[in-house]
Amino acid sequence: MMRVLLVYTNRYRPMAPPPIGLAYLLEPLRRGGHEVEVLDLMFSPDPKAALLHTIDDFKPRVAGFSIRNVDNQDMRHIEYFLGEAKELIAMARERGVVTVLGGTAFTTFPAEMMGYTGADYGIAGQGEKSLPLLLRSLGTGAPDKEIPGLAWREGGSVKLNPPDFGGYCGSRARWEALRLDGYKKSFFAGAVLTKSGCPHRCAYCNAAAAFGGSFRQRTPEDVVGEIKSLKARGINVITLTDACFNVPLGYAKEVLKAIVKANVKVYLNTTIVPVRGHFDDELLELYKKAGGIILSLGAEAFSEKMLESYRKPFTLDDVLACAGLLNRRRMPFMVQALFGGPGEDASTVRESMDTLRDVRYARFTYTMGIRLLPGTALYETAKKEGLVKGPSELFTPKFYVSKDLDVRWAEGYIRKRLLRYSYRSLRMLPFYAMCALARRGVLY
């Protein structure tokens, strides 16, 4: 049995998501008899000093580094996160600690990240089964090379096994072992996973490769149990972590009914997608009863042509129908738009902004250019157009921008239309007011 240090390297503050992946690792590691400590660097003023102090004090044999993002995926203001992670991993190895990489960023770029950071091992996909297996095999002196998702070095190259995407079924996040005080200032402080994986194949998204290509639903009882655990820690605002919470509709309703029945009294935020047949009045009624105060509408485009370009499983009519339902039910929602994909030009930008004029959202953000990720249809398009040659090039941030789009014109046009709509001044207030009231716990 070993002492294991789990390190959350993410320090990107927007929305400040807590280390949900590490929270799921605690139970299986402790069940295996390991002594585990978590080092969360999100709010650390000196990550290097914090790591060295923890290693010297705890004396772990193995340190797992959870790496959430390679970069901030913003073409206009690129931030690359791996330099600091590389230094932290080198410091741990200098202390004689065996290093293991994990997290979504590692699952996306396993071989590249092994080479860049110099880590000893990595586990792509979920680690609840694979990490205990790796620790057990390290205890015998020779790692088991059949472990799902394992990355290791052999013969001067990195070897990779297919990842495990079990879906966290039957597992509970052990939030009681983590320090969450810093996250209480964020509207997105509490995170509870409802299901993982995604069967949709949106052109730019690598969710299927990073989390599995089918939905794996957790039981409503497990979801409620984690909400209660966070509530006991003083977390009143919960994000139901799910890129398309309302699909399938029946499962979403069962989760909400369980939350209502538990009478746990929290405030909910989640993301719904306008897939026809998967949103209705009952869903919104249950969501409000369960504590829902805001949503994200996962449309990403407001032009019929661009929805088709992005291979979305819905039409513009579906987007408008879902937005109309949210407005009728007085449910504020956030919108994030993507501009610059294949086929984007002045006409599609104008169409999107004309459509948004009638979408009464609470908050609007957008990105110009789309981060290219391996294993996506957009990557294949970029390769055909000669923008990239191979997936390893994407380890350094590269973005797709339609050759038919004048980016400077588009940026100016979008800003002018937003100012004309006055959304930023008039419709942002309820969103921030709810955030402040929810954090203070005065809505109930």
Order of alpha helices (4+ residues) and beta strands (2+ residues): beta-alpha-beta-alpha-beta-alpha-beta-alpha-alpha-beta-alpha-beta-beta-beta-beta-alpha-beta-alpha-beta-alpha-beta-alpha-beta-alpha-alpha-beta-alpha-beta-beta-alpha-beta-alpha-alpha-alpha
